[in-house]
């Protein structure tokens, strides 16, 4: 009976210890990743922006080319048109918001969804 109680307390203590070490590991890992990025972003913001943007473009192109290898030409054209529409729609939305034409931004957003639906219907 006493052995079961001791075993239960041992398991409870080990579980609490595992959770504590997991939380500590997550905190230390996030500090190890985030702190240098924050320092880089505050000391050299232009280089940081170029670096992060380049990484995002490289990763996007990698997945795009990998998808192109697997797909048919029709699916590739559809994907490229969708990507172009999304980028153009986001750019025009931001552009109209920055020049103070929020209503046009809303129209562009609605038109982008409408055009995406038409493209999905055409390439179905």
N, C-alpha and C positions, 0 to 999 in steps of 0.2 A: 504494500500500500504506500509506504513512504517512498519507495523507489519510483512509483508512478508520479507522485507529486513532484519529486526532484526532477524527474525527466520532463514533466510538463513545464516547470519553471525554466529548465534549461532550454527547451524549445522556444518558449516565449522570449527569453533573453536573447537567444540567437536570432530570432525573427526581428526583434527590435534592433539588434546590432546590424543585421543585413540591410534593413530599411535605412538606418542612420548612415551606413557607409555608402549606400546607393545615392542618398541625397547629397552627401559630402562630395562624392565623385562627380555628380552632375554639376554642382556648384563650381568645383575646381575646373572641370572641363569647359564649362561655359565661360569662366573667367579667362582661361587659357586661349579661348577662341575669340571672345568678344573684345577683351581689353586691347590686344594688338590692333584689331580692326578699328576700334574707336580711336586709338592713338594715331593710326595712319590716316583716318578720315579727318581728324582735327588738325594735324600738322601739315598734310599735303592733300587738300581736298580735290584739287584738279587731277592729280595722278590717281588718287583713289577712285574718282568717278570714271576715269578712263579704264582703269584696271577692272573694276566691277562690271562696267558696260561691256568690255571686251570678253570677259569670262562668260557673261550672259549670252552674248552673240555666238561665241564659240560653242557653248553647250546647246543652244537652240539649233545651230547649223548641224551639229553632230546628230541630234535626234531627227532633224528634218531629212538629212541625207540617208540615215539609217531607215527611215520610213519610206523614202523614195525607192530604195533598193527592193523593198518588200512589196510595193504596190504597183498597180497597173497605171498606165499613163493618164487615164481618166481620173483616177483617184488623186494622182499627183497634181493635176491641173486644178481640181476641186480644192485640194488643200492649200495650194499656193494662192488661189483666188480668195479663199477664206482668210488666210493670213494677211494678204494685202488689204482686204476690206476691214479687218479688225484694226490693223495698224493705222490705216487712213481714217477710220471712224474715230479712233481714240485721239489721233493728232488733231482732226478738225474740231472735236469736242473741246479739247484743251485750248486750241487756238481761239475759238469763239468765246470761251469763258475768259481768257486772258484779255481779249479786246472789249469785254463787257457785253457781249451779245449772248446772254444765257439762253434766250429763247431759240436762237439758231442752233445752239449746242443741243438743246433738247430735240429739235427737229432732226439733226444729224444722227443722234442716238437712235431715235425711232426709225429713221430711214435705214440705218445700218442693220437693225434687226429685221426689218422688212426685206431688205436686199439679201440678207443671209438666208431667210426663208425661201426666197425665190430661187437662189442658187441651189439650195438643198433639194428643191422640187425639180429643178432642171437636171441635176446630176444624179437623180435617184435611179 
